[in-house]
Amino acid sequence: MRLTKKKHSCIRLEKDGATLVVDPGAFSEEDAAAGADAVLVTHEHPDHYDEGRLRAALEAGAQVWTLRSVAAELAAAYPGRVHTVGHGDAFTAAGFDVEVHGELHAVIHPDLPRVTNVGFLVDGAVFHPGDALTVPERPVDTLMLPVMAPWNKISEVIDYVREVGPRLTIDVHDALLTELARPIYDRHVSTLGRAEHRRLAPGDVREL
């Protein structure tokens, strides 16, 4: 399986001629979902869900799997091609086996309501948690690690890596992280996370 890092929280996974894209939001490239056979969306926030990008992917033939709040905005226009999923579900999307883990977005502040959020475990290997520190109910080889957000701090990120126990972590949710801060985050996650850590620039590829 080939992983291509896109901007912010978006990734593309490819195998056997099929392409699956996760979270092509407004912070990712305009064409982040172009050519996708399947698209997964973790939650409704615009840095993860951009309606225009998703509609363009659907018009080009993609199918979408997401939670109810996003599916409700698209399903009527694309019958049978927008699938609602939740915690505990399992399905096959463009030849990828996908499990759904998690239910709620991380707490930004107690005064703000928490939206729903799901994480996707792809082929039992790559886990993208969206905006939450969800620990899947099975081992993970490669953890897409949300390194910087209004809802986390570096100690929580490190403890999350330790709890999940992956072989490899790759940064996501990093568009707001300045170049000045990146080496600091790299050092702490690498030395304290107890897993191999990689930061990929947008467009970089990793064979898994």
Backbone hydrogen bonds in HBPLUS format (Angstrom, degrees):
<---DONOR---> <-ACCEPTOR-->    atom                        ^
c    i                          cat <-CA-CA->   ^        H-A-AA   ^      H-
h    n   atom  resd res      DA  || num        DHA   H-A  angle D-A-AA Bond
n    s   type  num  typ     dist DA aas  dist angle  dist       angle   num
A0208-LEU N   A0001-MET O   2.81 MM 207  5.35 173.0  1.81 176.6 176.4     1
A0002-ARG N   A0014-GLU O   2.89 MM  12  5.10 168.9  1.91 151.3 154.9     2
A0014-GLU N   A0002-ARG O   2.88 MM  12  5.10 150.6  1.97 143.6 152.6     3
A0003-LEU N   A0206-ARG O   2.86 MM 203  5.17 173.6  1.87 155.6 157.6     4
A0206-ARG N   A0003-LEU O   2.79 MM 203  5.17 155.7  1.85 152.3 160.1     5
A0004-THR N   A0012-ARG O   2.82 MM   8  5.07 161.6  1.85 151.7 157.0     6
A0012-ARG N   A0004-THR O   2.95 MM   8  5.07 158.6  2.00 146.8 153.4     7
A0005-LYS N   A0204-ASP O   2.98 MM 199  5.66 158.0  2.03 163.3 169.0     8
A0203-GLY N   A0005-LYS O   2.64 MM 198  5.51 175.3  1.64 167.1 165.4     9
A0006-LYS N   A0010-CYS O   3.00 MM   4  5.13 153.2  2.07 148.5 145.3    10
A0010-CYS N   A0007-LYS O   3.32 MM   3  5.97 170.0  2.33 132.2 134.8    11
A0173-HIS N   A0008-HIS O   3.23 MM 165  4.75 135.9  2.44  96.3 102.1    12
A0011-ILE N   A0022-VAL O   3.25 MM  11  5.46 148.2  2.35 138.7 147.9    13
A0022-VAL N   A0011-ILE O   2.95 MM  11  5.46 163.4  1.98 157.3 162.2    14
A0013-LEU N   A0020-LEU O   2.74 MM   7  5.13 167.1  1.76 159.9 164.5    15
A0020-LEU N   A0013-LEU O   2.81 MM   7  5.13 164.2  1.83 155.1 160.5    16
A0015-LYS N   A0018-ALA O   3.09 MM   3  5.50 152.9  2.16 146.1 154.5    17
A0018-ALA N   A0015-LYS O   2.86 MM   3  5.50 170.5  1.87 129.2 132.2    18
A0037-ASP N   A0019-THR O   2.89 MM  18  5.39 156.3  1.95 138.4 146.1    19
A0038-ALA N   A0019-THR O   3.25 MM  19  6.66 148.2  2.36 153.4 159.0    20
A0021-VAL N   A0038-ALA O   2.95 MM  17  6.41 158.4  2.00 150.8 156.2    21
A0040-LEU N   A0021-VAL O   2.80 MM  19  6.24 159.1  1.84 159.0 166.1    22
A0023-ASP N   A0040-LEU O   2.89 MM  17  6.27 161.9  1.92 165.2 170.7    23
A0025-GLY N   A0023-ASP O   2.94 MM   2  5.52 128.5  2.22 107.2  92.0    24
A0028-SER N   A0025-GLY O   3.07 MM   3  5.46 154.7  2.14 110.1 118.0    25
A0026-ALA N   A0046-PRO O   2.78 MM  20  5.76 175.0  1.79 159.0 157.3    26
A0032-ALA N   A0029-GLU O   3.02 MM   3  4.94 159.1  2.07 116.1 114.0    27
A0034-ALA N   A0031-ASP O   3.00 MM   3  5.03 159.5  2.04 108.2 114.8    28
A0036-ALA N   A0033-ALA O   3.15 MM   3  5.51 157.1  2.21 134.9 132.7    29
A0063-GLN N   A0037-ASP O   3.15 MM  26  6.46 148.5  2.25 131.0 136.7    30
A0039-VAL N   A0063-GLN O   2.86 MM  24  6.30 147.5  1.97 155.5 165.3    31
A0065-TRP N   A0039-VAL O   2.92 MM  26  6.37 157.6  1.97 162.4 169.3    32
A0041-VAL N   A0065-TRP O   3.17 MM  24  6.62 152.6  2.24 154.6 160.6    33
A0118-VAL N   A0042-THR O   3.02 MM  76  5.01 159.6  2.06 135.6 142.1    34
A0048-HIS N   A0045-HIS O   2.87 MM   3  5.64 162.9  1.90 128.3 133.7    35
A0049-TYR N   A0045-HIS O   2.88 MM   4  5.88 151.1  1.97 146.5 154.2    36
A0054-LEU N   A0050-ASP O   3.06 MM   4  6.30 159.8  2.10 156.0 162.3    37
A0055-ARG N   A0051-GLU O   2.85 MM   4  6.02 161.7  1.89 153.9 158.8    38
A0056-ALA N   A0052-GLY O   3.01 MM   4  6.13 155.9  2.07 145.2 151.9    39
A0057-ALA N   A0053-ARG O   3.07 MM   4  6.31 152.7  2.15 141.2 148.3    40
A0058-LEU N   A0054-LEU O   2.93 MM   4  6.20 158.2  1.98 149.9 155.9    41
A0059-GLU N   A0055-ARG O   2.86 MM   4  6.05 159.6  1.91 149.9 155.4    42
A0060-ALA N   A0056-ALA O   3.12 MM   4  6.29 137.3  2.31 136.6 147.4    43
A0060-ALA N   A0057-ALA O   3.16 MM   3  5.12 127.3  2.46  92.2 106.0    44
A0062-ALA N   A0057-ALA O   2.97 MM   5  5.43 161.7  2.00 148.0 142.0    45
A0061-GLY N   A0058-LEU O   2.99 MM   3  5.14 160.9  2.03 106.3 112.2    46
A0064-VAL N   A0081-ARG O   2.92 MM  17  6.30 166.7  1.94 164.6 168.8    47
A0083-HIS N   A0064-VAL O   2.74 MM  19  6.05 172.8  1.75 159.7 161.2    48
A0066-THR N   A0083-HIS O   2.95 MM  17  6.34 162.3  1.98 172.0 177.6    49
A0085-VAL N   A0066-THR O   2.85 MM  19  5.72 150.8  1.93 141.7 149.0    50
A0071-ALA N   A0067-LEU O   3.02 MM   4  6.13 174.7  2.03 161.7 162.9    51
A0072-ALA N   A0068-ARG O   2.92 MM   4  5.86 156.0  1.98 153.2 156.6    52
A0073-GLU N   A0070-VAL O   3.05 MM   3  5.60 148.7  2.15 114.6 122.8    53
A0074-LEU N   A0071-ALA O   3.04 MM   3  5.36 153.7  2.12 110.4 118.4    54
A0075-ALA N   A0071-ALA O   2.85 MM   4  5.56 164.3  1.88 171.3 170.1    55
A0077-ALA N   A0074-LEU O   3.14 MM   3  5.78 131.7  2.38 116.5 127.5    56
A0078-TYR N   A0075-ALA O   3.13 MM   3  5.20 140.4  2.29 100.4 111.8    57
A0081-ARG N   A0078-TYR O   3.08 MM   3  5.63 161.4  2.11 141.4 141.2    58
A0089-ASP N   A0086-GLY O   3.03 MM   3  5.83 160.0  2.07 149.2 151.3    59
A0088-GLY N   A0100-VAL O   2.96 MM  12  5.50 167.4  1.98 141.7 139.8    60
A0100-VAL N   A0089-ASP O   2.92 MM  11  5.33 153.1  2.00 161.8 159.1    61
A0091-PHE N   A0098-VAL O   2.93 MM   7  5.40 156.6  1.98 151.8 159.2    62
A0098-VAL N   A0091-PHE O   2.80 MM   7  5.40 172.7  1.80 175.3 173.5    63
A0093-ALA N   A0096-PHE O   2.83 MM   3  5.14 157.8  1.88 150.5 153.9    64
A0096-PHE N   A0093-ALA O   2.88 MM   3  5.14 166.5  1.90 118.7 122.4    65
A0123-ASP N   A0097-ASP O   2.58 MM  26  4.79 166.0  1.60 159.3 162.2    66
A0099-GLU N   A0121-LEU O   2.93 MM  22  5.07 154.4  1.99 140.3 148.8    67
A0121-LEU N   A0099-GLU O   2.90 MM  22  5.07 166.5  1.92 148.6 153.2    68
A0101-HIS N   A0119-GLY O   2.91 MM  18  5.01 165.5  1.93 138.4 142.8    69
A0119-GLY N   A0101-HIS O   2.66 MM  18  5.01 157.7  1.70 151.7 159.3    70
A0117-ASN N   A0103-GLU O   3.02 MM  14  5.21 156.3  2.08 105.0 111.0    71
A0105-HIS N   A0115-VAL O   2.89 MM  10  5.60 166.6  1.91 165.7 161.2    72
A0106-ALA N   A0131-ASP O   2.84 MM  25  6.08 160.6  1.88 158.2 157.0    73
A0112-LEU N   A0109-HIS O   2.88 MM   3  5.47 164.5  1.90 124.6 129.9    74
A0120-PHE N   A0128-HIS O   2.88 MM   8  5.36 150.9  1.96 149.0 151.9    75
A0128-HIS N   A0120-PHE O   2.95 MM   8  5.36 163.1  1.98 147.8 151.2    76
A0122-VAL N   A0126-VAL O   2.74 MM   4  5.14 166.4  1.76 153.6 154.1    77
A0125-ALA N   A0122-VAL O   2.94 MM   3  5.85 169.3  1.95 127.3 130.8    78
A0126-VAL N   A0122-VAL O   3.14 MM   4  5.14 162.8  2.17 147.1 146.6    79
A0141-ASP N   A0125-ALA O   3.13 MM  16  4.90 133.1  2.36 123.0 136.0    80
A0142-THR N   A0125-ALA O   2.88 MM  17  5.95 177.0  1.88 153.2 153.9    81
A0127-PHE N   A0142-THR O   2.92 MM  15  6.38 160.8  1.96 165.1 171.5    82
A0144-MET N   A0127-PHE O   2.90 MM  17  6.00 175.3  1.90 164.1 164.6    83
A0167-ARG N   A0141-ASP O   2.96 MM  26  5.10 136.7  2.15 121.5 134.2    84
A0168-LEU N   A0141-ASP O   3.01 MM  27  6.31 156.8  2.06 163.7 169.0    85
A0143-LEU N   A0168-LEU O   2.88 MM  25  6.30 164.1  1.91 159.6 161.0    86
A0170-ILE N   A0143-LEU O   2.99 MM  27  6.35 156.4  2.05 153.5 156.9    87
A0145-LEU N   A0170-ILE O   2.78 MM  25  5.74 158.7  1.82 142.4 149.6    88
A0172-VAL N   A0145-LEU O   2.84 MM  27  5.45 156.8  1.89 136.2 131.4    89
A0147-VAL N   A0172-VAL O   3.10 MM  25  6.40 152.8  2.18 165.8 159.2    90
A0148-MET N   A0173-HIS O   3.29 MM  25  6.04 147.7  2.41 148.8 156.5    91
A0152-ASN N   A0149-ALA O   3.38 MM   3  5.55 175.3  2.39 112.2 111.8    92
A0156-GLU N   A0153-LYS O   2.98 MM   3  5.51 124.4  2.30 113.2 126.5    93
A0157-VAL N   A0153-LYS O   3.11 MM   4  6.44 153.9  2.18 150.2 158.3    94
A0158-ILE N   A0154-ILE O   2.96 MM   4  6.18 163.3  1.98 153.7 156.8    95
A0159-ASP N   A0155-SER O   3.00 MM   4  6.18 165.4  2.02 146.2 150.5    96
A0160-TYR N   A0156-GLU O   2.88 MM   4  5.98 143.5  2.01 140.9 151.2    97
A0161-VAL N   A0157-VAL O   3.09 MM   4  6.43 156.0  2.15 149.0 154.0    98
A0162-ARG N   A0158-ILE O   3.08 MM   4  6.41 162.8  2.11 151.9 156.5    99
A0163-GLU N   A0159-ASP O   2.92 MM   4  6.13 150.6  2.01 143.1 150.9   100
A0164-VAL N   A0160-TYR O   2.95 MM   4  6.17 165.5  1.97 157.9 160.8   101
A0165-GLY N   A0161-VAL O   2.82 MM   4  5.83 163.1  1.85 153.2 158.9   102
A0196-GLU N   A0167-ARG O   3.11 MM  29  6.14 146.5  2.23 149.0 144.1   103
A0169-THR N   A0196-GLU O   2.74 MM  27  6.20 145.0  1.86 153.0 165.0   104
A0198-ARG N   A0169-THR O   2.83 MM  29  6.16 152.8  1.91 156.9 166.0   105
A0171-ASP N   A0198-ARG O   3.29 MM  27  6.84 148.5  2.40 153.5 162.4   106
A0177-LEU N   A0174-ASP O   3.14 MM   3  5.25 160.7  2.18 107.8 113.8   107
A0181-ALA N   A0178-THR O   3.07 MM   3  5.31 128.9  2.34 100.9 113.5   108
A0182-ARG N   A0178-THR O   3.12 MM   4  6.35 138.8  2.30 147.9 159.6   109
A0184-ILE N   A0181-ALA O   3.00 MM   3  5.38 126.0  2.30 110.0 124.3   110
A0185-TYR N   A0181-ALA O   3.12 MM   4  6.45 160.6  2.16 159.8 165.6   111
A0186-ASP N   A0182-ARG O   2.84 MM   4  6.04 166.9  1.86 160.1 164.3   112
A0187-ARG N   A0183-PRO O   2.98 MM   4  6.03 161.5  2.01 140.4 145.0   113
A0188-HIS N   A0184-ILE O   3.10 MM   4  6.33 168.4  2.12 151.4 154.1   114
A0189-VAL N   A0185-TYR O   2.95 MM   4  6.05 173.6  1.96 159.6 161.8   115
A0190-SER N   A0186-ASP O   2.90 MM   4  5.86 158.5  1.95 147.4 154.5   116
A0191-THR N   A0187-ARG O   2.91 MM   4  5.93 164.5  1.94 149.4 153.8   117
A0192-LEU N   A0188-HIS O   2.96 MM   4  5.69 151.6  2.04 142.9 150.1   118
A0193-GLY N   A0189-VAL O   2.94 MM   4  4.97 141.4  2.09 126.6 133.9   119
A0204-ASP N   A0201-ALA O   2.87 MM   3  5.46 165.1  1.89 146.6 148.2   120
